[in-house]
Amino acid sequence: MQLFFGTCLFFIAVVLLAYMPGKLLLVLLRRTLGPLEDITLACFLGLIVSGLVYWLMTFAHQGRFYLVWPLTAAGVCVWLHITKRKSLLSNSANLELLSQGSATPSRDRSTLVLAGVLFLAIIALAFLPLYYTNFTWQPDGTMRVYPVSDALFHIAIANELTHTVPPQAPVFAGHPLSYHYGMDLAVAMFARATGLNTRDLTVRFVPTLFVSLSILSVFCFSRNWLRSGYFGALAVFLVFFGADFSFIPGLLLGEKGDWSLRYFSAPAVVTLFYFNPILPGLGVLFAGLFCLNSYMRERSRAWLLLTALLFVALIEVKMLIAAQLMCSLALAAVVYLIIFSKADVFKIAGCTAIGAIPLVCWVLLKNRSNAQIVTKFEPWLYVSHAMQVLGLGKWLNGPLAFAVVALPIYLVGCLGLRVIGVPAILTAIFRPRPEGALRFLLGIFVAIGVMIALTCSFTPAGWTFRYNPISSTFLVQSEYVAWIFAVEVFQTFYQWAIRRGIYPALAAGGIVVTAAGLSLPATVQHFLVWRDPDHFFGAGKPFGRELLTYDQQTLAAMEFLKTDAHPGEVVLTADNLIAPILALTKCRVPMGYFAQTAVARGDYMKREAAQKKFWAAWHRGNIQEEFLREVGIRYIVVRKSSDRLPAEIPATISNVFENSEFAVLKVNTERLSETVPKSL
């Protein structure tokens, strides 16, 4: 019953916070679209506008008045719709035209196929234990938890955004967050508007919304681009479920682990279904491409504005997609201005740059003062790693063998069936047409992502990681767009088969069987592997922790913090309690998941050493108040079986909660500041 009520409440919130504000913007810009395009574009635009309003109101400490915004937008939108409807009904000719248009049935049944793909994506969310069944209450009063670090990280950011804008880093107390948080801002916005907790929104409601909208977005662009609803649905299916050729070595070598993660380091399906902002970023990208395609046809200022708005929003939704897109956009603008004297793409690039400059400057400033992400030229890391895993490293050491054999094997392996679209991509880049600016842009987008992933690494200053997720993300982003070119090849084959007299159903069946047979094996294996929690959370496994059940003692301690602590206060605890603090409270911790990427290595090492020194002294019965002051710690959570309480607790600290497993100590910050030694 509670789930049903929450679902209904979230649906109403989506209508008021997403659809209505976006629809109002479309009405004001006089854009008339088909039903699917209208819903998709209105929801993305509404989320962007409502998110901006929420950010501004929270920044001004006026968040309690936020509900005024969606109600006002909905009221104005309904009033404009009624006014427009009355105007149309007053004209008999328009009335007759409307009745004729509504009586004409559509023969396009591709939306049924699209509904099947959407249903399959929802089933995937329900099948994976990290989504719908995560953070669920059990009959005995415990909570079932699948402690995926990405989920905890995004819940913590969403908790932070419910009370602080711009957010602080919840996993490294005292530092600003140097990470794009558009996805988490939506969670915080819905939490403020509905009262739903950020856990339910992060693992259940918002992923369902983003999967649905992103599928619709890819479909709307693909149907428009390919001029076929069925091939548009095929493109959506492959973008969301089409994997690489990792199943070939996986089967040959008998690998039991996740093939997509094991061999080519560019797991497109894994990334979409793993709490990554690339999911909503993909939807915003294709919504922007749809608007760009509409602008190239109509040359309307309204489409110019909408395209620039969506492209700029990508910076805070998925920064890496925005960077790859803007590089591609700039190059396309210059090429078409110089070679064909066409300024359409240049106008898009210019408007996007004007809107992006403040956000880009802010991102660079945060990076320079906090995380300090640096770019290194380290070519072929992924290729070398893949050859080692495949057992070919010792045979392909020479430069010639590497270039002629290893590199092609890697590219074909990670691209998978998308490789059939490579000739079309190269043609789009090296033989641009005057009216093919968008095709050139898409080709450049794919090529840039591949080149960046194969030649560069991105790490916080001082850190070196064997697997660089930032670099691989560029390749993953290219893989999504490359499916458009691959589906074009399928479409060309279908048209050729029809002209040869082959029965349409037989040709379509052959395409579907080929696409599924060569792109789904690694996807199916990935879902089956992740369905088994013990594979990743058993003893000795990569993640090094078990599938958890938060017992009643843990939940009681977290409930105390939830009610007693103010949002944003800092809690010091042992590592195994960081997860419930981040997921169940609005508190920060000195160091937690992804802390290495939050700050430069020097800051991390200094904090880590100080924290270890504090706990070492604690176990000796001493409390180092200097560390408490430096980090601004308000609470200390102690597991009594391992950390124990000191024999003597100073007057600056009081025991405020205790049960059979835990004790919560509260630091009196005023008294603590009074004990600061005075300088001579």
C-alpha positions as CSV (number, residue, x, y, z in Angstrom):
1,M,0.0,0.0,0.0
2,Q,2.8,2.4,0.9
3,L,4.6,1.6,-2.4
4,F,1.3,2.3,-4.4
5,F,0.9,5.6,-2.6
6,G,4.5,6.6,-3.2
7,T,4.2,5.7,-6.9
8,C,1.0,7.8,-7.3
9,L,2.6,10.7,-5.5
10,F,5.7,10.5,-7.7
11,F,3.6,10.3,-10.9
12,I,1.8,13.5,-9.8
13,A,5.2,15.1,-9.0
14,V,6.5,14.2,-12.5
15,V,3.5,15.8,-14.1
16,L,3.8,19.0,-12.1
17,L,7.6,19.3,-11.9
18,A,8.6,17.9,-15.3
19,Y,5.8,17.8,-17.9
20,M,3.9,21.0,-17.0
21,P,6.9,23.4,-16.9
22,G,8.3,21.9,-20.1
23,K,5.0,22.0,-21.8
24,L,4.6,25.7,-20.8
25,L,8.0,26.5,-22.4
26,L,7.0,24.7,-25.6
27,V,3.7,26.5,-25.7
28,L,5.4,29.9,-25.2
29,L,7.8,29.0,-28.1
30,R,4.9,27.8,-30.2
31,R,6.4,24.4,-30.8
32,T,3.8,21.7,-31.9
33,L,4.9,18.1,-31.7
34,G,3.6,14.6,-31.9
35,P,2.5,12.9,-28.7
36,L,5.7,11.1,-27.9
37,E,8.0,14.0,-28.9
38,D,5.8,16.3,-26.9
39,I,6.0,14.2,-23.7
40,T,9.7,13.5,-24.0
41,L,10.9,17.0,-24.8
42,A,8.5,18.6,-22.3
43,C,9.7,16.4,-19.5
44,F,13.4,17.0,-20.1
45,L,12.9,20.7,-20.5
46,G,10.7,20.8,-17.4
47,L,13.3,18.9,-15.3
48,I,15.9,21.4,-16.4
49,V,13.8,24.4,-15.6
50,S,12.4,23.1,-12.4
51,G,15.9,22.0,-11.3
52,L,17.3,25.5,-11.9
53,V,14.4,27.0,-9.9
54,Y,15.1,24.6,-7.1
55,W,18.8,25.4,-7.1
56,L,18.2,29.1,-7.0
57,M,15.5,28.9,-4.2
58,T,17.7,26.6,-2.1
59,F,20.7,28.8,-2.6
60,A,18.6,31.7,-1.4
61,H,17.4,29.6,1.6
62,Q,13.8,29.8,0.4
63,G,13.3,26.2,-0.4
64,R,10.2,26.0,1.8
65,F,8.4,28.0,-0.9
66,Y,9.4,25.6,-3.8
67,L,5.9,24.1,-4.2
68,V,4.7,27.5,-5.4
69,W,6.7,27.0,-8.6
70,P,5.1,23.8,-10.0
71,L,1.6,24.9,-9.0
72,T,2.1,28.2,-10.8
73,A,3.6,26.6,-13.9
74,A,0.8,24.0,-14.0
75,G,-1.9,26.7,-13.6
76,V,-0.5,28.9,-16.4
77,C,0.0,25.9,-18.7
78,V,-3.6,24.8,-18.2
79,W,-4.9,28.3,-18.7
80,L,-3.0,28.7,-22.0
81,H,-4.2,25.3,-23.2
82,I,-7.9,26.2,-22.4
83,T,-7.5,29.6,-24.1
84,K,-6.0,28.0,-27.2
85,R,-8.6,25.3,-27.3
86,K,-11.4,27.8,-27.1
87,S,-9.8,29.8,-29.9
88,L,-9.7,26.7,-32.1
89,L,-13.2,25.7,-31.3
90,S,-14.5,29.1,-32.2
91,N,-13.4,28.6,-35.8
92,S,-15.6,26.0,-37.6
93,A,-13.0,25.3,-40.2
94,N,-10.5,24.5,-37.6
95,L,-13.0,22.3,-35.7
96,E,-13.7,20.3,-38.9
97,L,-10.0,19.9,-39.5
98,L,-9.4,18.7,-35.9
99,S,-12.2,16.2,-36.2
100,Q,-10.9,14.9,-39.5
101,G,-7.4,14.6,-38.1
102,S,-8.4,12.9,-35.0
103,A,-10.5,10.4,-37.0
104,T,-7.5,9.3,-39.1
105,P,-5.9,6.2,-37.5
106,S,-2.2,5.8,-37.6
107,R,-0.8,2.7,-39.3
108,D,2.5,3.0,-37.5
109,R,2.6,0.2,-34.9
110,S,6.2,0.8,-34.0
111,T,5.2,2.3,-30.7
112,L,4.1,-1.2,-29.6
113,V,7.6,-2.4,-30.3
114,L,8.9,0.6,-28.3
115,A,6.6,-0.3,-25.5
116,G,8.1,-3.8,-25.5
117,V,11.6,-2.3,-25.2
118,L,10.5,0.0,-22.4
119,F,8.9,-3.0,-20.6
120,L,12.2,-4.9,-21.0
121,A,14.2,-2.1,-19.4
122,I,11.8,-1.9,-16.5
123,I,12.1,-5.7,-16.1
124,A,15.9,-5.3,-16.0
125,L,15.6,-2.8,-13.2
126,A,13.4,-5.2,-11.3
127,F,15.7,-8.1,-12.0
128,L,18.9,-6.4,-10.8
129,P,19.0,-6.5,-6.9
130,L,20.6,-3.1,-6.7
131,Y,17.4,-1.3,-7.8
132,Y,13.8,-2.1,-6.8
133,T,14.6,-4.6,-4.0
134,N,17.4,-2.5,-2.5
135,F,16.9,-0.8,0.8
136,T,13.7,-2.7,1.5
137,W,12.2,-3.5,4.9
138,Q,12.0,-7.1,5.9
139,P,9.2,-8.6,8.1
140,D,11.6,-8.9,11.1
141,G,12.2,-5.1,11.1
142,T,15.6,-5.3,9.3
143,M,16.6,-3.7,6.0
144,R,17.9,-5.6,3.0
145,V,20.8,-3.7,1.4
146,Y,22.8,-4.2,-1.8
147,P,25.8,-1.9,-0.8
148,V,26.9,-0.7,-4.2
149,S,29.2,2.2,-3.7
150,D,27.7,4.2,-6.6
151,A,24.2,4.0,-5.1
152,L,25.5,5.1,-1.7
153,F,27.4,8.0,-3.3
154,H,24.4,9.3,-5.2
155,I,22.1,9.0,-2.3
156,A,24.6,11.0,-0.2
157,I,24.8,13.7,-2.8
158,A,21.0,13.8,-3.0
159,N,20.7,14.1,0.7
160,E,23.2,16.9,0.6
161,L,21.3,18.8,-2.0
162,T,18.1,18.7,0.0
163,H,19.6,21.2,2.4
164,T,22.8,22.8,0.8
165,V,23.4,24.4,-2.6
166,P,26.0,24.3,-3.9
167,P,26.7,20.9,-2.2
168,Q,29.6,20.0,-0.1
169,A,31.3,16.6,-0.6
170,P,29.4,14.2,1.7
171,V,32.2,11.7,1.5
172,F,35.0,14.1,2.3
173,A,33.8,16.5,4.9
174,G,34.9,20.1,4.6
175,H,35.4,20.2,0.8
176,P,33.0,21.4,-1.9
177,L,31.7,18.7,-4.3
178,S,33.6,18.8,-7.6
179,Y,31.2,16.5,-9.5
180,H,28.3,17.1,-11.8
181,Y,25.1,16.5,-9.8
182,G,22.2,17.2,-12.2
183,M,20.8,13.7,-11.7
184,D,21.0,14.0,-7.9
185,L,19.5,17.5,-8.0
186,A,16.4,15.9,-9.6
187,V,16.2,13.4,-6.7
188,A,16.5,16.2,-4.1
189,M,13.9,18.2,-6.0
190,F,11.4,15.4,-5.9
191,A,12.2,14.6,-2.3
192,R,11.5,18.2,-1.3
193,A,8.2,18.3,-3.3
194,T,6.8,14.9,-2.3
195,G,8.4,14.0,1.0
196,L,9.6,10.7,-0.4
197,N,13.0,9.7,1.0
198,T,16.1,9.9,-1.2
199,R,16.6,6.1,-1.0
200,D,13.3,5.2,-2.7
201,L,13.8,8.0,-5.2
202,T,17.4,7.0,-6.1
203,V,16.9,3.2,-6.4
204,R,13.3,3.0,-7.5
205,F,11.4,6.0,-8.8
206,V,13.9,8.2,-10.5
207,P,15.8,5.4,-12.4
208,T,12.4,4.3,-13.8
209,L,11.7,7.9,-14.9
210,F,15.2,8.3,-16.5
211,V,15.1,5.0,-18.2
212,S,11.6,5.7,-19.7
213,L,12.5,9.3,-20.8
214,S,15.9,8.3,-22.2
215,I,14.3,5.4,-24.2
216,L,11.7,7.8,-25.6
217,S,14.4,10.4,-26.4
218,V,16.5,7.9,-28.4
219,F,13.4,6.7,-30.2
220,C,12.2,10.2,-31.1
221,F,15.5,11.1,-32.6
222,S,16.1,7.7,-34.3
223,R,12.6,7.6,-35.8
224,N,13.1,11.1,-37.1
225,W,16.6,10.4,-38.4
226,L,15.9,7.0,-40.0
227,R,12.3,8.0,-41.1
228,S,11.1,4.7,-39.8
229,G,9.5,3.9,-36.4
230,Y,10.5,0.2,-36.5
231,F,14.1,0.9,-37.2
232,G,13.9,3.6,-34.6
233,A,12.7,1.0,-32.1
234,L,15.6,-1.3,-33.2
235,A,18.1,1.6,-32.5
236,V,16.6,2.0,-29.0
237,F,16.9,-1.7,-28.3
238,L,20.5,-1.8,-29.4
239,V,21.5,1.4,-27.6
240,F,20.2,0.0,-24.3
241,F,20.8,-3.7,-24.6
242,G,23.4,-4.1,-27.3
243,A,26.8,-5.1,-25.9
244,D,30.2,-5.9,-27.4
245,F,31.9,-9.1,-28.7
246,S,33.2,-10.0,-25.2
247,F,31.1,-13.1,-25.3
248,I,33.5,-14.6,-27.8
249,P,36.6,-14.8,-25.6
250,G,34.2,-15.3,-22.6
251,L,32.9,-18.6,-24.1
252,L,36.2,-19.7,-25.5
253,L,38.2,-19.1,-22.3
254,G,35.4,-20.2,-20.0
255,E,35.4,-16.9,-18.1
256,K,32.9,-16.9,-15.2
257,G,33.1,-13.2,-14.4
258,D,31.3,-10.4,-16.2
259,W,32.6,-10.5,-19.8
260,S,31.8,-6.9,-20.5
261,L,33.9,-5.7,-17.6
262,R,36.6,-8.3,-18.0
263,Y,37.9,-7.9,-21.6
264,F,37.4,-4.5,-23.3
265,S,36.8,-2.1,-20.4
266,A,34.0,-0.3,-22.2
267,P,30.8,-1.8,-20.8
268,A,28.0,0.2,-22.4
269,V,25.0,-1.8,-20.9
270,V,26.7,-2.0,-17.5
271,T,27.1,1.7,-17.4
272,L,23.5,2.4,-18.2
273,F,22.2,0.2,-15.5
274,Y,24.6,1.2,-12.7
275,F,23.5,4.5,-11.1
276,N,25.6,6.4,-13.6
277,P,24.5,9.9,-14.7
278,I,25.2,8.7,-18.2
279,L,21.6,7.4,-18.2
280,P,19.8,10.8,-18.0
281,G,22.8,12.3,-19.9
282,L,22.0,10.0,-22.9
283,G,18.4,11.1,-22.9
284,V,19.3,14.8,-22.7
285,L,21.9,14.3,-25.5
286,F,19.4,12.7,-27.9
287,A,16.7,15.3,-27.0
288,G,19.2,18.0,-27.9
289,L,20.1,16.2,-31.2
290,F,16.3,16.0,-32.0
291,C,16.1,19.8,-31.5
292,L,19.2,20.3,-33.5
293,N,17.8,18.2,-36.4
294,S,14.6,20.2,-36.2
295,Y,16.6,23.5,-36.3
296,M,18.5,22.3,-39.4
297,R,15.2,21.8,-41.2
298,E,13.2,24.8,-40.0
299,R,16.0,27.4,-39.1
300,S,13.7,28.5,-36.2
301,R,15.1,30.5,-33.3
302,A,12.9,28.5,-31.0
303,W,14.7,25.3,-31.9
304,L,18.0,27.1,-31.6
305,L,17.2,28.1,-28.1
306,L,16.0,24.7,-27.1
307,T,19.1,23.0,-28.6
308,A,21.4,25.3,-26.7
309,L,19.5,24.9,-23.5
310,L,19.7,21.1,-23.6
311,F,23.4,21.0,-24.6
312,V,24.3,23.4,-21.8
313,A,22.3,21.3,-19.3
314,L,24.5,18.3,-20.2
315,I,27.4,20.0,-18.3
316,E,25.6,19.3,-15.0
317,V,24.0,16.1,-16.0
318,K,27.0,14.3,-17.5
319,M,30.0,16.5,-17.9
320,L,31.9,14.0,-20.1
321,I,29.1,13.8,-22.7
322,A,29.0,17.6,-22.7
323,A,32.7,17.8,-23.3
324,Q,32.7,15.3,-26.1
325,L,29.6,17.0,-27.7
326,M,31.0,20.5,-27.5
327,C,34.4,19.4,-29.1
328,S,32.4,17.8,-31.9
329,L,30.1,20.8,-32.2
330,A,33.0,23.2,-32.4
331,L,34.8,21.2,-35.1
332,A,31.6,20.8,-37.2
333,A,30.9,24.5,-36.9
334,V,34.4,25.4,-38.2
335,V,34.4,22.9,-41.0
336,Y,31.0,23.8,-42.3
337,L,31.6,27.5,-42.1
338,I,34.9,27.3,-43.9
339,I,34.2,24.6,-46.5
340,F,30.5,25.2,-47.2
341,S,30.0,28.8,-45.9
342,K,27.1,27.5,-43.8
343,A,26.7,29.2,-40.4
344,D,23.8,27.1,-38.9
345,V,26.0,24.8,-36.8
346,F,28.2,27.8,-35.9
347,K,25.1,29.5,-34.5
348,I,24.3,26.5,-32.4
349,A,27.9,26.3,-31.2
350,G,27.9,30.0,-30.4
351,C,24.7,30.0,-28.4
352,T,25.8,26.8,-26.6
353,A,29.2,28.4,-25.7
354,I,27.6,31.5,-24.4
355,G,25.3,29.5,-22.1
356,A,28.1,27.1,-21.1
357,I,30.8,29.6,-20.2
358,P,29.6,30.3,-16.6
359,L,29.2,26.5,-15.9
360,V,32.5,25.6,-17.5
361,C,34.4,28.3,-15.6
362,W,32.8,27.1,-12.4
363,V,33.7,23.4,-13.1
364,L,37.3,24.4,-13.9
365,L,37.5,26.5,-10.7
366,K,36.2,23.6,-8.5
367,N,38.6,21.2,-10.2
368,R,41.6,23.4,-9.7
369,S,40.9,24.0,-6.0
370,N,39.7,20.5,-5.1
371,A,39.8,17.3,-7.1
372,Q,42.5,18.6,-9.5
373,I,41.7,16.1,-12.2
374,V,44.7,16.0,-14.6
375,T,44.9,14.7,-18.2
376,K,47.8,12.5,-19.2
377,F,48.8,11.2,-22.6
378,E,48.9,7.5,-22.0
379,P,48.1,5.8,-25.3
380,W,46.8,2.3,-25.7
381,L,46.4,1.4,-22.1
382,Y,43.1,-0.4,-22.7
383,V,44.5,-2.2,-25.8
384,S,47.4,-3.5,-23.8
385,H,45.2,-4.6,-21.0
386,A,42.8,-6.4,-23.3
387,M,45.6,-8.3,-25.0
388,Q,47.0,-9.4,-21.6
389,V,43.6,-10.6,-20.5
390,L,43.1,-12.4,-23.8
391,G,46.4,-14.1,-23.4
392,L,47.9,-12.4,-26.5
393,G,50.2,-9.9,-24.8
394,K,53.5,-11.8,-25.3
395,W,52.7,-12.4,-29.0
396,L,51.8,-8.8,-29.8
397,N,54.6,-6.8,-28.2
398,G,56.1,-5.3,-31.4
399,P,54.9,-2.0,-32.8
400,L,53.8,-3.6,-36.2
401,A,51.9,-6.4,-34.5
402,F,50.4,-4.0,-32.1
403,A,49.1,-1.6,-34.9
404,V,48.1,-4.3,-37.4
405,V,46.6,-7.0,-35.1
406,A,46.1,-5.8,-31.5
407,L,44.4,-2.5,-32.2
408,P,42.0,-3.9,-34.8
409,I,41.1,-6.8,-32.4
410,Y,40.4,-4.3,-29.6
411,L,38.3,-2.0,-31.7
412,V,36.2,-4.7,-33.3
413,G,35.8,-6.4,-29.9
414,C,34.7,-3.4,-28.0
415,L,32.5,-2.0,-30.8
416,G,30.8,-5.3,-31.4
417,L,28.1,-5.3,-34.0
418,R,28.5,-1.5,-34.3
419,V,31.5,-2.2,-36.4
420,I,29.2,-2.5,-39.5
421,G,28.6,1.2,-39.2
422,V,32.2,2.2,-39.3
423,P,32.3,2.7,-43.1
424,A,29.3,5.1,-42.8
425,I,31.0,6.9,-39.9
426,L,34.2,7.4,-41.9
427,T,32.2,8.5,-44.9
428,A,30.4,11.1,-42.8
429,I,33.7,12.5,-41.6
430,F,35.8,12.5,-44.7
431,R,33.2,13.1,-47.3
432,P,30.9,15.7,-45.7
433,R,27.9,16.9,-47.7
434,P,26.5,20.5,-47.6
435,E,23.3,19.3,-46.1
436,G,24.9,16.7,-43.8
437,A,26.1,18.8,-40.9
438,L,24.4,16.7,-38.3
439,R,25.7,13.5,-39.8
440,F,29.2,15.0,-39.8
441,L,28.7,16.0,-36.1
442,L,27.6,12.5,-35.1
443,G,30.6,10.9,-36.9
444,I,33.0,13.3,-35.2
445,F,31.3,12.5,-31.9
446,V,32.0,8.8,-32.3
447,A,35.6,9.3,-33.5
448,I,36.6,11.8,-30.8
449,G,35.3,9.5,-28.1
450,V,37.4,6.6,-29.4
451,M,40.5,8.6,-29.8
452,I,40.3,10.2,-26.3
453,A,39.7,6.8,-24.7
454,L,42.6,5.2,-26.5
455,T,45.2,7.9,-25.9
456,C,44.4,9.8,-22.6
457,S,43.9,9.1,-19.0
458,F,42.1,11.3,-16.4
459,T,43.0,11.0,-12.7
460,P,43.1,13.2,-9.6
461,A,46.5,14.7,-9.1
462,G,49.0,12.2,-7.7
463,W,46.8,9.1,-8.2
464,T,47.4,6.3,-10.6
465,F,44.7,3.7,-11.4
466,R,44.9,0.6,-13.5
467,Y,41.4,1.0,-14.7
468,N,40.5,4.6,-15.6
469,P,36.7,5.0,-15.7
470,I,36.7,8.5,-17.1
471,S,38.6,7.5,-20.3
472,S,36.4,4.5,-20.8
473,T,33.3,6.7,-20.5
474,F,34.2,8.5,-23.7
475,L,34.4,5.2,-25.6
476,V,31.0,4.1,-24.1
477,Q,29.4,7.4,-25.2
478,S,30.7,6.8,-28.7
479,E,29.2,3.3,-28.7
480,Y,25.7,4.7,-28.0
481,V,25.8,7.1,-31.0
482,A,27.5,4.5,-33.2
483,W,24.4,2.3,-33.1
484,I,22.6,4.9,-35.3
485,F,25.0,4.3,-38.1
486,A,24.8,0.5,-37.6
487,V,21.0,0.5,-37.8
488,E,21.3,2.6,-41.0
489,V,23.2,-0.4,-42.5
490,F,20.4,-2.7,-41.4
491,Q,17.9,-0.4,-42.9
492,T,19.8,-0.3,-46.2
493,F,20.0,-4.1,-46.2
494,Y,16.2,-4.3,-45.6
495,Q,15.5,-2.0,-48.5
496,W,17.8,-4.0,-50.7
497,A,16.1,-7.3,-49.7
498,I,12.7,-5.9,-50.5
499,R,13.8,-4.7,-53.9
500,R,15.1,-8.3,-54.5
501,G,11.6,-9.6,-53.8
502,I,12.4,-11.1,-50.4
503,Y,9.4,-11.3,-48.1
504,P,9.5,-8.2,-45.7
505,A,8.8,-10.3,-42.6
506,L,11.7,-12.7,-43.5
507,A,14.1,-9.8,-44.1
508,A,13.0,-8.1,-40.8
509,G,13.3,-11.4,-39.0
510,G,16.8,-12.0,-40.3
511,I,17.9,-8.5,-39.1
512,V,16.4,-9.0,-35.6
513,V,18.0,-12.4,-35.2
514,T,21.4,-11.2,-36.4
515,A,21.2,-8.1,-34.1
516,A,20.1,-10.1,-31.1
517,G,22.5,-13.0,-31.7
518,L,25.6,-10.8,-31.9
519,S,24.8,-8.1,-29.4
520,L,22.8,-9.7,-26.6
521,P,25.0,-12.6,-25.2
522,A,27.3,-10.4,-23.1
523,T,24.2,-8.4,-21.9
524,V,22.3,-11.5,-20.8
525,Q,25.5,-12.8,-19.1
526,H,26.0,-9.5,-17.3
527,F,22.4,-9.5,-15.9
528,L,22.8,-13.1,-14.7
529,V,26.1,-12.4,-13.0
530,W,24.8,-9.3,-11.2
531,R,21.6,-11.1,-10.2
532,D,23.8,-13.4,-8.0
533,P,24.9,-11.1,-5.1
534,D,27.5,-13.7,-3.9
535,H,29.4,-13.3,-7.1
536,F,30.4,-9.8,-6.2
537,F,29.8,-9.5,-2.5
538,G,31.1,-12.8,-1.2
539,A,34.4,-13.3,0.7
540,G,37.4,-12.5,-1.5
541,K,35.3,-11.0,-4.3
542,P,36.3,-7.7,-6.0
543,F,34.0,-5.5,-3.9
544,G,35.1,-7.2,-0.7
545,R,31.8,-7.0,1.2
546,E,28.8,-9.1,1.6
547,L,25.2,-8.5,0.8
548,L,24.1,-6.8,4.0
549,T,21.1,-6.8,6.2
550,Y,21.0,-3.7,8.5
551,D,19.8,-5.1,11.8
552,Q,17.6,-3.3,14.2
553,Q,20.5,-2.1,16.3
554,T,22.1,-0.4,13.3
555,L,18.8,1.1,12.2
556,A,18.1,2.4,15.7
557,A,21.5,4.2,15.8
558,M,20.9,5.7,12.3
559,E,17.3,6.7,13.3
560,F,18.8,8.6,16.3
561,L,21.2,10.4,14.0
562,K,18.4,11.1,11.6
563,T,16.3,12.9,14.2
564,D,19.0,14.4,16.5
565,A,21.6,15.6,14.0
566,H,21.1,18.6,11.8
567,P,21.5,18.1,8.0
568,G,25.1,18.3,7.0
569,E,26.7,17.7,10.4
570,V,29.8,15.5,10.3
571,V,29.8,11.9,11.8
572,L,33.0,10.0,12.4
573,T,32.6,6.3,12.3
574,A,34.3,3.0,11.4
575,D,34.4,2.0,7.7
576,N,31.6,-0.5,7.9
577,L,29.2,2.1,9.2
578,I,29.8,4.7,6.5
579,A,27.3,3.1,4.2
580,P,24.2,3.3,6.5
581,I,25.2,6.9,7.5
582,L,25.3,8.0,3.9
583,A,22.2,6.1,2.9
584,L,20.0,6.7,5.9
585,T,20.9,10.1,7.2
586,K,21.8,13.6,5.9
587,C,25.1,13.6,7.6
588,R,28.6,13.8,6.2
589,V,31.6,11.6,7.0
590,P,35.3,12.6,7.0
591,M,36.1,10.0,4.4
592,G,33.9,7.6,2.4
593,Y,33.2,6.1,-1.0
594,F,34.9,7.8,-3.9
595,A,36.9,10.1,-1.5
596,Q,40.0,9.5,-3.7
597,T,38.3,11.3,-6.6
598,A,36.9,14.1,-4.4
599,V,40.3,15.7,-3.6
600,A,43.9,15.7,-4.7
601,R,46.1,12.8,-3.4
602,G,47.9,15.1,-0.9
603,D,44.7,16.1,0.8
604,Y,43.4,12.5,0.9
605,M,46.6,11.1,2.4
606,K,46.7,13.8,5.0
607,R,43.1,13.1,6.1
608,E,43.6,9.4,6.0
609,A,46.7,9.6,8.2
610,A,45.0,11.9,10.7
611,Q,42.0,9.6,10.9
612,K,44.1,6.5,11.5
613,K,46.0,8.3,14.2
614,F,42.7,9.3,15.9
615,W,41.4,5.7,16.0
616,A,44.8,4.4,17.1
617,A,44.8,6.9,20.0
618,W,41.1,6.0,20.7
619,H,42.0,2.3,21.1
620,R,44.6,3.4,23.7
621,G,41.9,5.2,25.6
622,N,42.8,8.8,24.4
623,I,40.6,11.2,22.4
624,Q,42.5,13.6,20.1
625,E,40.3,16.7,20.1
626,E,42.5,18.4,17.6
627,F,41.2,16.1,14.8
628,L,37.6,16.7,15.9
629,R,38.1,20.5,15.6
630,E,40.0,20.3,12.3
631,V,37.3,18.2,10.5
632,G,34.3,19.7,12.4
633,I,33.1,16.4,13.7
634,R,29.8,16.6,15.6
635,Y,29.1,12.9,16.3
636,I,31.2,9.8,16.9
637,V,29.6,6.4,16.3
638,V,31.3,3.5,18.0
639,R,30.7,-0.2,17.5
640,K,31.2,-1.3,21.1
641,S,32.5,-4.8,20.2
642,S,35.5,-3.4,18.2
643,D,36.1,0.2,19.1
644,R,34.8,0.4,22.7
645,L,34.4,3.5,24.8
646,P,37.3,5.2,26.5
647,A,37.4,4.8,30.3
648,E,37.3,8.6,30.7
649,I,35.2,10.8,28.3
650,P,36.2,14.5,28.4
651,A,33.6,17.1,29.2
652,T,33.6,18.2,25.6
653,I,31.9,14.9,24.6
654,S,28.7,13.3,25.9
655,N,27.2,9.9,25.4
656,V,23.8,10.6,23.9
657,F,22.7,7.2,22.6
658,E,23.5,3.6,23.3
659,N,22.1,0.2,22.6
660,S,23.6,-3.3,22.7
661,E,25.8,-2.8,19.7
662,F,26.5,1.0,19.3
663,A,27.1,4.1,21.2
664,V,26.7,7.6,19.8
665,L,28.9,10.4,21.3
666,K,28.1,14.0,20.7
667,V,30.8,16.6,20.5
668,N,30.1,20.0,22.1
669,T,31.6,22.2,19.5
670,E,31.4,25.4,21.7
671,R,33.4,23.8,24.5
672,L,35.7,22.2,22.1
673,S,36.6,25.5,20.6
674,E,37.3,26.9,24.1
675,T,40.1,24.2,24.6
676,V,42.1,25.4,21.6
677,P,45.6,26.2,22.9
678,K,46.3,30.0,22.7
679,S,49.4,31.0,20.7
680,L,52.2,32.6,22.7
